[in-house]
Amino acid sequence: MAKLAFLGLGVMGYPMAGHLAAAGHDVTVYNRTASKSEAWVEQHGGASAATPAAAATGADMVMACVGNDDDLRGVCLGADGAFAGMASGALFVDHTTVSAAVTRELFAAAAGKGIGFVDAPVSGGQAGAENGALSVMCGGNQAEYDRAEPVIDAYAKLCRRLGDSGAGQLTKMSNQIAIAGLVQGLSEALHFADKAGLDGKAVVEVISQGAAGSWQMSNRYETMLDDHFEHGFAVDWMRKDLGICLDTADENGASLPVTALVDQFYKDVQKMGGGRWDTSALFKRLKALD
């Protein structure tokens, strides 16, 4: 069992850190809102710290799951950042979805201090985090990945290294690109079924067993048809992720016309007041056009 720090106790990080504690690790947590850290300690034990540096002091491994590039820099760098508290030979594992550019920047900064760095964004949503069934896509040195993987197993159903630093983030971008198209396609299918006078639930029960089936279809169709979107992965976060995808595509020459279009559809959802709605709210956008 390892001495760990976990930085960021949002809808993903809170249960992920809980799985680490349940696995027997010695976990110290940090969250920008201290009351969340206190609640976590009350539920799971361990300890909380006032700064990332304090949480990371003496830790074998530091895990993070925060919001964006700037948030990640904030918990890593500076006098109060995790790198300041980590000893040479310790390992930082980043579960945040961020740009490959900031990942490589922090990989280099960590290396300069003798600290390992693995980018390890996750897929599976809040339910996957709570159930310990996330898909974790990693980038970094093989030896450092090999150290991280047994610890990540506490909340993963699949963990794999895809390449050098940044490869995990690039794989997560592929994941978000695929989801954007899937959710729009599912939304259009349900919208079409409604316009055709069909029972949407019955339609999905049939088509989900064929080539059209997907995780999004199986896990989101009922809430979509019930007009329930106060759950899941927020539109605001999806737009952040798709922005990273589109910026990276500009750099590497990839053509993402559908992704760009769906990003604008999500912008419409934000204008409807749905920034915190689940990404399946693309269906609500179509209904609003009626």
TILUM-325393 format. One record per atom (N, C-alpha, C, O): x, y, z negated. Coordinates in steps of 0.05 Angstrom, whole numbers, padded with zeros to 5 digits, always signed. Example, Ala and Ser with C-alpha at 12.3 -4.5 7.8 and 13.67 -1.06 7.14 Angstrom:
+00264-00114-00156
+00246-00090-00156
+00264-00066-00156
+00285-00066-00169
+00257-00045-00142
+00273-00021-00143
+00258+00001-00157
+00268+00023-00161
//
This chain:
+00017-00024+00000
+00000+00000+00000
+00018+00025+00000
+00039+00025-00012
+00008+00046+00014
+00025+00070+00018
+00014+00093+00002
-00009+00094-00006
+00032+00113-00002
+00024+00139-00013
+00017+00157+00010
+00034+00163+00027
-00008+00166+00012
-00018+00180+00035
-00029+00207+00028
-00037+00211+00005
-00030+00225+00047
-00045+00250+00045
-00064+00251+00069
-00057+00242+00091
-00088+00261+00064
-00107+00265+00086
-00116+00294+00086
-00126+00304+00065
-00112+00308+00109
-00118+00336+00111
-00143+00340+00129
-00142+00333+00153
-00164+00351+00118
-00189+00356+00133
-00210+00336+00127
-00209+00312+00135
-00231+00345+00113
-00252+00327+00104
-00279+00334+00116
-00299+00339+00102
-00279+00336+00142
-00304+00341+00156
-00320+00316+00159
-00316+00296+00144
-00339+00315+00178
-00356+00292+00182
-00341+00267+00190
-00350+00245+00185
-00317+00271+00201
-00300+00248+00209
-00280+00242+00187
-00277+00219+00178
-00266+00263+00178
-00244+00259+00159
-00253+00248+00132
-00239+00232+00120
-00275+00257+00122
-00285+00249+00096
-00288+00219+00094
-00276+00207+00076
-00303+00206+00112
-00304+00177+00110
-00279+00162+00118
-00273+00141+00107
-00263+00174+00136
-00237+00161+00143
-00219+00159+00119
-00207+00139+00113
-00217+00182+00104
-00201+00182+00080
-00212+00162+00060
-00197+00150+00045
-00238+00160+00059
-00251+00141+00040
-00243+00112+00046
-00239+00096+00028
-00241+00105+00072
-00233+00078+00079
-00204+00073+00071
-00197+00050+00063
-00187+00093+00072
-00160+00090+00063
-00158+00084+00033
-00143+00067+00024
-00175+00099+00018
-00175+00094-00011
-00186+00066-00017
-00176+00052-00035
-00207+00058-00003
-00219+00032-00007
-00200+00009+00000
-00201-00013-00012
-00181+00015+00018
-00161-00006+00025
-00139-00008+00005
-00121-00025+00007
-00139+00010-00015
-00120+00008-00037
-00097+00028-00036
-00079+00028-00053
-00097+00046-00016
-00076+00066-00014
-00080+00088-00035
-00102+00093-00044
-00058+00100-00042
-00058+00123-00060
-00061+00148-00044
-00043+00157-00030
-00085+00160-00044
-00092+00181-00026
-00096+00208-00040
-00110+00210-00060
-00082+00229-00030
-00086+00256-00039
-00098+00271-00015
-00089+00269+00007
-00120+00286-00021
-00134+00300+00001
-00131+00330-00001
-00127+00341-00023
-00133+00343+00022
-00134+00372+00023
-00157+00380+00042
-00160+00367+00064
-00172+00400+00035
-00192+00411+00052
-00193+00441+00048
-00190+00451+00026
-00198+00456+00069
-00198+00485+00067
-00219+00494+00047
-00214+00513+00032
-00242+00481+00046
-00262+00486+00025
-00257+00467+00003
-00262+00443+00005
-00247+00477-00020
-00237+00459-00041
-00259+00442-00053
-00254+00420-00063
-00284+00452-00053
-00306+00437-00065
-00310+00410-00051
-00318+00390-00063
-00304+00409-00025
-00306+00384-00010
-00285+00364-00020
-00290+00340-00023
-00261+00374-00026
-00240+00356-00037
-00248+00346-00064
-00243+00322-00070
-00259+00363-00080
-00267+00355-00107
-00289+00333-00106
-00289+00314-00121
-00308+00337-00087
-00329+00317-00084
-00318+00290-00075
-00327+00269-00083
-00298+00291-00057
-00286+00267-00047
-00272+00252-00069
-00275+00227-00072
-00256+00266-00086
-00242+00254-00108
-00262+00242-00128
-00257+00220-00138
-00283+00255-00133
-00303+00245-00151
-00315+00219-00141
-00321+00200-00156
-00318+00217-00114
-00330+00193-00102
-00309+00170-00099
-00316+00147-00103
-00285+00177-00091
-00266+00157-00083
-00241+00154-00101
-00226+00135-00097
-00237+00172-00120
-00213+00172-00135
-00191+00187-00122
-00196+00204-00105
-00166+00180-00128
-00143+00194-00116
-00140+00222-00128
-00147+00226-00151
-00130+00240-00112
-00125+00267-00121
-00130+00287-00099
-00131+00280-00076
-00132+00312-00107
-00134+00334-00087
-00112+00354-00091
-00100+00355-00113
-00106+00369-00070
-00084+00389-00072
-00094+00415-00060
-00113+00416-00044
-00081+00437-00069
-00090+00464-00061
-00080+00472-00034
-00091+00490-00021
-00058+00459-00024
-00047+00466+00002
-00039+00440+00017
-00035+00420+00004
-00036+00441+00043
-00026+00418+00057
+00001+00410+00048
+00007+00386+00046
+00019+00429+00042
+00046+00422+00033
+00045+00407+00007
+00060+00387+00003
+00028+00416-00012
+00025+00402-00038
+00015+00374-00034
+00024+00355-00047
-00005+00371-00016
-00017+00344-00011
+00004+00326+00001
+00005+00302-00005
+00021+00337+00018
+00041+00320+00033
+00066+00313+00017
+00081+00295+00024
+00070+00328-00005
+00095+00323-00021
+00095+00294-00032
+00077+00286-00046
+00116+00280-00025
+00119+00253-00034
+00104+00232-00019
+00106+00208-00025
+00089+00240+00002
+00073+00221+00017
+00090+00206+00038
+00108+00218+00050
+00085+00181+00041
+00097+00165+00062
+00086+00173+00089
+00100+00172+00109
+00060+00179+00089
+00046+00185+00114
+00025+00206+00109
+00011+00205+00088
+00022+00225+00127
+00002+00246+00125
-00016+00244+00149
-00007+00244+00172
-00042+00242+00145
-00061+00241+00166
-00077+00268+00167
-00081+00280+00146
-00085+00276+00191
-00100+00301+00193
-00123+00297+00212
-00121+00283+00232
-00145+00310+00206
-00168+00311+00224
-00182+00338+00220
-00200+00340+00203
-00173+00358+00235
-00182+00385+00232
-00197+00394+00257
-00208+00377+00272
-00198+00420+00263
-00216+00429+00284
-00204+00432+00312
-00215+00422+00331
-00182+00447+00314
-00172+00454+00341
-00142+00459+00339
-00129+00454+00319
-00130+00469+00361
-00101+00473+00362
-00091+00491+00339
-00072+00484+00326
-00105+00513+00335
-00096+00532+00315
-00099+00521+00287
-00082+00525+00270
-00121+00506+00282
-00124+00493+00256
-00102+00473+00251
-00092+00471+00228
-00094+00458+00271
-00073+00438+00268
-00047+00452+00262
-00032+00443+00244
-00040+00473+00277
-00016+00487+00271
-00016+00497+00242
+00004+00497+00228
-00040+00507+00234
-00042+00518+00207
-00036+00498+00185
-00024+00505+00165
-00045+00473+00189
-00040+00453+00168
-00012+00441+00170
-00003+00427+00151
+00001+00445+00192
+00028+00433+00196
+00050+00452+00189
+00070+00444+00176
+00048+00477+00198
+00071+00495+00197
+00069+00516+00175
+00048+00519+00163
+00091+00529+00170
+00092+00550+00150
+00098+00540+00122
+00101+00515+00118
+00100+00558+00103
+00108+00551+00076
+00088+00532+00063
+00096+00516+00046
+00063+00535+00070
+00042+00518+00058
+00034+00495+00075
+00016+00479+00068
+00048+00492+00098
+00041+00470+00117
+00052+00444+00109
+00071+00442+00093
+00040+00423+00119
+00048+00396+00112
+00078+00390+00117
+00090+00377+00100
+00088+00400+00139
+00117+00394+00145
+00135+00404+00123
+00156+00393+00118
+00127+00426+00109
+00144+00437+00088
+00145+00419+00064
+00164+00419+00049
+00124+00403+00060
+00124+00385+00037
+00133+00357+00043
+00139+00341+00025
+00136+00350+00069
+00143+00322+00076
+00173+00318+00076
+00189+00336+00084
+00181+00295+00067
+00210+00288+00067
+00218+00276+00093
+00201+00266+00108
+00243+00278+00099
+00254+00265+00123
+00247+00235+00122
+00251+00222+00102
+00237+00224+00145
+00230+00196+00146
+00200+00192+00142
+00190+00170+00147
+00185+00212+00133
+00156+00210+00130
+00144+00212+00158
+00157+00220+00177
+00118+00205+00159
+00104+00204+00185
+00078+00220+00184
+00063+00217+00166
+00074+00236+00205
+00049+00252+00208
+00032+00239+00230
+00042+00234+00252
+00007+00234+00224
-00011+00221+00243
-00035+00241+00247
-00049+00247+00228
-00038+00251+00271
-00059+00271+00277
-00082+00258+00291
-00080+00248+00314
-00106+00259+00278
-00130+00249+00290
-00147+00271+00303
-00169+00265+00313
-00138+00295+00302
-00153+00317+00314
-00153+00315+00345
-00133+00305+00356
-00174+00323+00358
-00174+00325+00387
-00164+00353+00394
-00177+00373+00390
-00139+00354+00405
-00126+00379+00411
-00113+00377+00439
-00115+00356+00452
-00099+00398+00447
-00086+00396+00473
-00060+00380+00471
-00048+00378+00449
-00052+00368+00493
-00027+00353+00493
-00004+00372+00489
+00017+00364+00479
-00007+00398+00496
+00014+00418+00493
+00021+00422+00464
+00044+00423+00456
+00000+00426+00447
+00005+00431+00419
+00016+00405+00406
+00032+00407+00387
+00007+00383+00415
+00017+00357+00405
+00047+00355+00410
+00062+00348+00391
+00056+00362+00434
+00085+00360+00440
+00101+00381+00425
+00124+00376+00417
+00089+00404+00421
+00101+00426+00405
+00106+00416+00377
+00128+00420+00366
+00086+00404+00364
+00088+00395+00337
+00105+00370+00334
+00119+00366+00314
+00105+00353+00354
+00123+00330+00355
+00152+00339+00353
+00168+00328+00338
+00158+00360+00369
+00186+00370+00369
+00193+00384+00342
+00215+00380+00332
+00173+00399+00331
+00178+00412+00306
+00182+00392+00283
+00200+00395+00266
+00166+00370+00284
+00169+00349+00264
+00196+00335+00267
+00210+00330+00247
+00204+00329+00292
+00229+00315+00297
+00253+00332+00286
+00272+00320+00276
+00251+00358+00288
+00272+00375+00278
+00276+00373+00248
+00297+00381+00237
+00255+00364+00234
+00257+00360+00205
+00260+00331+00197
+00259+00324+00173
+00264+00313+00217
+00266+00285+00212
+00240+00271+00205
+00239+00250+00193
+00218+00284+00214
+00191+00273+00209
+00180+00260+00234
+00183+00272+00256
+00168+00237+00232
+00155+00225+00255
+00128+00237+00260
+00115+00249+00242
+00118+00236+00285
+00092+00248+00293
+00079+00230+00313
+00090+00224+00334
+00054+00221+00307
+00038+00205+00325
+00012+00220+00330
-00002+00226+00311
+00005+00225+00355
-00021+00236+00361
-00040+00212+00364
-00035+00193+00379
-00063+00214+00350
-00081+00191+00348
-00110+00200+00347
-00124+00194+00328
-00120+00214+00368
-00148+00222+00368
-00166+00197+00369
-00158+00175+00376
-00191+00202+00360
-00209+00179+00356
-00235+00183+00372
-00242+00205+00380
-00248+00161+00377
-00275+00161+00390
-00292+00142+00374
-00283+00121+00365
-00318+00148+00373
-00337+00132+00358
-00356+00148+00341
-00375+00137+00331
-00350+00174+00339
-00368+00192+00325
-00370+00187+00295
-00355+00171+00284
-00388+00202+00283
-00391+00201+00254
-00398+00172+00245
-00388+00163+00224
-00415+00159+00260
-00422+00131+00252
-00398+00113+00253
-00394+00096+00236
-00381+00116+00273
-00357+00100+00275
-00338+00105+00252
-00325+00087+00242
-00336+00131+00243
-00319+00137+00221
-00330+00125+00195
-00315+00114+00179
-00356+00127+00191
-00369+00117+00167
-00367+00087+00166
-00364+00075+00144
-00369+00073+00189
-00369+00044+00189
-00341+00032+00193
-00338+00008+00194
-00321+00049+00195
-00293+00040+00199
-00290+00026+00225
-00276+00006+00227
-00303+00037+00246
-00303+00024+00272
-00296+00043+00294
-00309+00044+00315
-00275+00059+00290
-00266+00078+00310
-00247+00066+00331
-00233+00047+00325
-00248+00077+00354
-00227+00071+00375
-00206+00093+00372
-00212+00117+00374
-00181+00085+00368
-00160+00104+00363
-00139+00101+00386
-00128+00080+00390
-00134+00123+00399
-00116+00124+00422
-00091+00140+00415
-00093+00163+00408
-00068+00128+00417
-00044+00139+00405
-00022+00146+00425
-00019+00132+00446
-00006+00166+00418
+00018+00173+00433
+00041+00177+00413
+00036+00186+00391
+00065+00171+00422
+00088+00175+00404
+00108+00153+00408
+00105+00135+00425
+00128+00153+00392
+00149+00132+00393
+00138+00105+00384
+00121+00104+00365
+00146+00084+00396
+00136+00058+00390
+00141+00051+00360
+00123+00040+00347
+00164+00056+00350
+00170+00049+00322
+00152+00064+00303
+00144+00053+00282
+00146+00089+00309
+00129+00105+00291
+00100+00096+00293
+00086+00095+00273
+00092+00089+00317
+00065+00077+00321
+00063+00051+00305
+00042+00047+00292
+00083+00035+00306
+00082+00009+00292
+00079+00013+00262
+00067-00003+00248
+00090+00035+00251
+00087+00041+00222
+00058+00051+00217
+00047+00044+00196
+00047+00066+00235
+00021+00078+00231
-00002+00058+00234
-00022+00060+00220
+00000+00040+00253
-00022+00023+00261
-00034+00007+00238
-00059+00005+00236
-00019-00005+00220
-00031-00021+00198
-00048-00003+00179
-00067-00013+00168
-00040+00022+00176
-00055+00041+00159
-00081+00050+00173
-00102+00050+00161
-00078+00056+00199
-00101+00065+00215
-00123+00043+00216
-00146+00048+00218
-00114+00018+00214
-00133-00005+00215
-00155-00003+00195
-00176-00015+00198
-00151+00013+00174
-00172+00016+00153
-00198+00027+00165
-00220+00022+00154
-00197+00043+00187
-00221+00054+00198
-00223+00050+00228
-00238+00064+00242
-00208+00031+00239
-00208+00027+00268
-00218-00001+00275
-00212-00021+00262
-00233-00002+00297
-00239-00028+00309
-00219-00034+00331
-00215-00057+00339
-00206-00013+00342
-00186-00016+00362
-00166+00007+00359
-00174+00030+00357
-00140+00001+00359
-00119+00021+00358
-00098+00013+00378
-00089-00010+00378
-00090+00031+00396
-00071+00024+00416
-00053+00048+00423
-00062+00071+00423
-00028+00043+00428
-00009+00063+00437
-00010+00064+00468
-00008+00043+00481
-00014+00088+00479
-00016+00092+00508
+00009+00103+00521
+00011+00103+00545
+00028+00112+00505
+00052+00123+00516
+00065+00142+00497
+00061+00141+00473
+00082+00159+00507
+00098+00178+00491
+00080+00200+00480
+00056+00201+00485
+00092+00219+00465
+00077+00240+00453
+00058+00254+00472
+00067+00262+00494
+00033+00258+00464
+00013+00270+00481
-00005+00250+00496
-00026+00257+00505
+00004+00225+00498
-00012+00205+00513
-00038+00199+00500
-00058+00194+00513
-00039+00200+00473
-00064+00196+00459
-00084+00218+00466
-00108+00212+00471
-00074+00243+00466
-00092+00265+00472
-00102+00264+00501
-00125+00270+00507
-00085+00257+00519
-00093+00255+00548
-00114+00233+00551
-00132+00235+00568
-00111+00211+00536
-00131+00190+00537
-00157+00199+00525
-00178+00193+00536
-00156+00215+00504
-00181+00226+00492
-00195+00244+00512
-00219+00245+00513
-00179+00259+00528
-00191+00276+00549
-00207+00258+00569
-00229+00265+00577
-00195+00236+00577
-00208+00218+00595
-00234+00208+00583
-00255+00206+00596
-00234+00203+00557
-00258+00194+00542
-00280+00215+00544
-00303+00209+00549
-00273+00240+00539
-00293+00262+00538
-00303+00267+00567
-00327+00273+00570
-00286+00265+00587
-00295+00268+00614
-00316+00247+00621
-00337+00253+00633
-00311+00222+00613
-00330+00201+00618
-00356+00205+00604
-00378+00200+00615
-00355+00213+00579
-00379+00218+00563
-00396+00240+00575
-00421+00237+00577
-00384+00261+00584
-00399+00284+00595
-00416+00274+00618
-00440+00281+00620
-00404+00259+00637
-00420+00250+00660
-00441+00230+00651
-00463+00230+00662
-00435+00212+00632
-00454+00192+00623
-00479+00205+00610
-00501+00197+00616
-00474+00225+00593
-00497+00237+00579
-00514+00253+00599
-00539+00252+00596
-00502+00266+00618
-00518+00280+00638
-00534+00261+00655
-00557+00265+00660
-00521+00239+00663
-00536+00218+00678
-00559+00206+00663
-00580+00202+00674
-00554+00200+00637
-00576+00189+00621
-00598+00210+00617
-00622+00202+00618
-00591+00235+00613
-00612+00256+00610
-00629+00258+00636
-00653+00260+00634
-00616+00257+00659
-00631+00259+00684
-00648+00234+00688
-00670+00237+00698
-00638+00211+00680
-00655+00186+00683
-00680+00188+00666
-00701+00181+00675
-00677+00197+00641
-00700+00199+00623
-00719+00221+00633
-00744+00218+00632
-00708+00242+00643
-00724+00264+00654
-00740+00255+00678
-00764+00260+00681
-00727+00240+00696
-00740+00229+00719
-00762+00210+00711
-00784+00211+00723
-00757+00192+00692
-00777+00172+00684
-00801+00186+00673
-00824+00178+00678
-00797+00208+00657
-00819+00223+00646
-00836+00236+00669
-00861+00234+00668
-00823+00248+00688
-00837+00260+00711
-00852+00240+00727
-00872+00246+00740
-00841+00215+00728
-00855+00194+00743
-00877+00180+00727
-00890+00162+00738
-00882+00189+00703
-00904+00178+00687
-00897+00152+00674
-00916+00137+00667
-00872+00146+00671
-00864+00120+00659
-00859+00124+00629
-00854+00146+00619
-00860+00101+00615
-00853+00100+00586
-00823+00099+00584
-00810+00079+00591
-00810+00121+00575
-00781+00123+00574
-00768+00101+00558
-00748+00090+00566
-00780+00094+00535
-00768+00073+00518
-00769+00046+00533
-00750+00030+00531
-00791+00040+00546
-00793+00015+00561
-00773+00014+00584
-00761-00006+00590
-00770+00037+00597
-00750+00039+00619
-00722+00032+00609
-00708+00016+00621
-00714+00044+00587
-00688+00040+00576
-00684+00011+00567
-00663-00001+00571
-00705-00001+00555
-00702-00028+00546
-00696-00047+00569
-00682-00067+00566
-00705-00040+00593
-00699-00056+00617
-00672-00049+00629
-00655-00067+00632
-00668-00024+00635
-00644-00016+00650
-00618-00019+00632
-00596-00021+00643
-00621-00017+00606
-00597-00019+00589
-00585-00047+00590
-00562-00051+00582
-00601-00066+00599
-00590-00094+00600
-00577-00100+00627
-00566-00121+00631
-00577-00079+00645
-00564-00083+00671
-00540-00065+00674
-00527-00057+00654
-00533-00058+00698
-00509-00042+00704
-00509-00014+00693
-00488-00001+00691
-00533-00004+00686
-00535+00024+00676
-00529+00026+00647
-00527+00048+00636
-00527+00003+00633
-00523+00003+00604
-00497+00018+00595
-00477+00017+00609
-00499+00031+00572
-00475+00045+00561
-00480+00049+00531
-00502+00046+00521
-00458+00056+00517
-00461+00063+00488
-00480+00086+00485
-00497+00086+00467
-00478+00106+00502
-00495+00130+00500
-00524+00122+00503
-00542+00132+00488
-00530+00104+00522
-00557+00096+00526
-00568+00080+00502
-00590+00086+00492
-00552+00062+00492
-00562+00045+00469
-00565+00061+00444
-00583+00055+00428
-00548+00081+00439
-00548+00095+00414
-00561+00122+00414
-00566+00133+00392
-00569+00132+00437
-00580+00159+00437
-00607+00162+00450
-00621+00182+00447
-00617+00141+00465
-00641+00145+00480
-00665+00150+00462
-00682+00167+00469
-00667+00136+00439
-00691+00140+00422
-00692+00168+00410
-00713+00181+00410
-00669+00178+00400
-00669+00205+00389
-00673+00226+00411
-00686+00246+00405
-00664+00221+00435
-00669+00239+00457
-00699+00241+00462
-00710+00263+00465
-00712+00218+00465
-00741+00218+00471
-00757+00229+00447
-00779+00239+00452
-00746+00226+00423
-00760+00237+00399
-00754+00266+00394
-00763+00277+00374
-00739+00278+00412
-00731+00307+00409
-00716+00312+00383
-00721+00332+00369
-00698+00294+00376
-00683+00296+00351
-00653+00299+00359
-00641+00281+00370
-00642+00322+00352
-00614+00327+00360
-00597+00338+00337
-00574+00347+00341
-00608+00338+00312
-00594+00348+00289
-00575+00327+00277
-00578+00320+00254
-00557+00317+00293
-00540+00295+00284
-00517+00293+00305
-00516+00307+00325
-00498+00275+00299
-00478+00267+00319
-00457+00288+00325
-00451+00305+00308
-00445+00287+00349
-00423+00303+00357
-00433+00329+00369
-00447+00329+00389
-00426+00352+00356
-00437+00377+00363
-00429+00387+00391
-00407+00383+00400
-00448+00401+00404
-00443+00413+00430
-00419+00432+00429
-00403+00433+00447
-00417+00448+00407
-00395+00467+00405
-00368+00452+00407
-00349+00462+00420
-00366+00429+00394
-00341+00414+00394
-00337+00401+00422
-00314+00399+00431
-00358+00393+00434
-00355+00381+00461
-00345+00402+00481
-00328+00396+00498
-00355+00427+00479
-00346+00448+00497
-00316+00454+00491
-00301+00459+00510
-00308+00453+00466
-00280+00456+00460
-00263+00435+00474
-00243+00441+00486
-00272+00410+00472
-00258+00388+00484
-00258+00390+00514
-00237+00385+00527
-00281+00396+00526
-00282+00398+00555
-00265+00421+00566
-00253+00420+00587
-00262+00442+00550
-00245+00464+00557
-00216+00455+00559
-00201+00463+00577
-00208+00438+00540
-00181+00426+00541
-00178+00409+00566
-00157+00411+00579
-00198+00393+00572
-00197+00376+00596
-00193+00393+00621
-00177+00387+00638
-00209+00414+00623
-00209+00430+00648
-00183+00446+00650
-00172+00448+00672
-00172+00456+00628
-00146+00469+00628
-00124+00450+00637
-00107+00458+00653
-00125+00426+00626
-00104+00406+00633
-00107+00398+00662
-00086+00393+00675
-00131+00396+00672
-00135+00389+00700
-00124+00411+00719
-00113+00404+00740
-00126+00436+00710
-00114+00457+00726
-00083+00454+00727
-00071+00460+00747
-00072+00443+00706
-00043+00439+00705
-00034+00415+00721
-00013+00416+00735
-00049+00393+00719
-00040+00368+00732
-00052+00363+00760
-00045+00343+00773
-00071+00380+00768
-00083+00378+00795
-00106+00359+00797
-00116+00354+00819
-00116+00349+00774
-00140+00332+00775
-00165+00348+00783
-00167+00371+00776
-00182+00335+00798
-00208+00347+00806
-00230+00338+00788
-00236+00314+00787
-00243+00356+00774
-00264+00349+00755
-00289+00365+00760
-00298+00380+00742
-00302+00362+00783
-00325+00379+00789
-00349+00372+00772
-00363+00391+00763
-00354+00347+00765
-00377+00340+00748
-00372+00350+00720
-00390+00361+00707
-00348+00347+00710
-00341+00357+00683
-00346+00387+00681
-00357+00396+00661
-00337+00401+00701
-00340+00430+00701
-00370+00438+00701
-00378+00457+00687
-00386+00423+00716
-00414+00429+00718
-00428+00423+00691
-00444+00439+00681
-00422+00400+00679
-00434+00392+00654
-00425+00412+00632
-00441+00417+00613
-00401+00422+00633
-00392+00442+00614
-00410+00466+00615
-00417+00478+00594
-00418+00474+00638
-00436+00497+00641
-00464+00490+00631
-00478+00507+00620
-00473+00465+00634
-00498+00457+00623
-00497+00458+00592
-00517+00466+00579
-00475+00451+00581
-00472+00453+00551
-00472+00483+00543
-00482+00489+00521
-00461+00500+00560
-00463+00529+00554
-00492+00538+00553
-00499+00554+00536
-00509+00527+00571
-00537+00533+00570
-00550+00523+00543
-00566+00538+00532
-00541+00500+00534
-00552+00490+00509
-00544+00508+00486
-00560+00514+00468
-00519+00518+00486
-00511+00537+00466
-00528+00562+00466
-00536+00573+00445
-00535+00572+00490
-00552+00595+00492
-00580+00590+00481
-00595+00608+00473
-00588+00564+00481
-00614+00556+00470
-00613+00555+00439
-00633+00549+00426
-00589+00560+00428
-00586+00558+00399
-00577+00530+00390
-00579+00523+00366
-00568+00514+00409
-00561+00486+00403
-00532+00480+00400
-00523+00457+00405
-00516+00499+00391
-00488+00494+00388
-00481+00471+00369
-00461+00458+00373
-00498+00467+00349
-00493+00446+00330
-00509+00421+00336
-00507+00401+00321
-00524+00421+00357
-00539+00397+00365
-00520+00376+00376
-00498+00382+00384
-00529+00351+00376
-00514+00329+00388
-00511+00333+00418
-00527+00347+00430
-00490+00322+00429
-00485+00325+00458
-00507+00314+00475
-00510+00322+00498
-00524+00297+00464
-00547+00286+00480
-00568+00308+00485
-00588+00302+00498
-00564+00332+00474
-00583+00354+00478
-00584+00363+00507
-00600+00381+00513
-00567+00352+00524
-00570+00358+00553
-00598+00351+00562
-00608+00363+00581
-00611+00331+00550
-00638+00323+00557
-00657+00346+00549
-00676+00352+00564
-00653+00359+00526
-00670+00381+00518
-00668+00404+00537
-00687+00419+00541
-00644+00408+00548
-00640+00429+00568
-00658+00424+00592
-00671+00442+00603
-00659+00399+00602
-00675+00392+00625
-00705+00396+00619
-00720+00406+00636
-00713+00389+00595
-00741+00392+00588
-00749+00422+00587
-00771+00429+00593
-00729+00438+00579
-00735+00467+00577
-00738+00480+00605
-00749+00502+00607
-00728+00466+00625
-00731+00477+00653
-00759+00472+00664
-00766+00484+00684
-00775+00455+00651
-00802+00449+00661
-00819+00473+00662
-00843+00472+00670
//
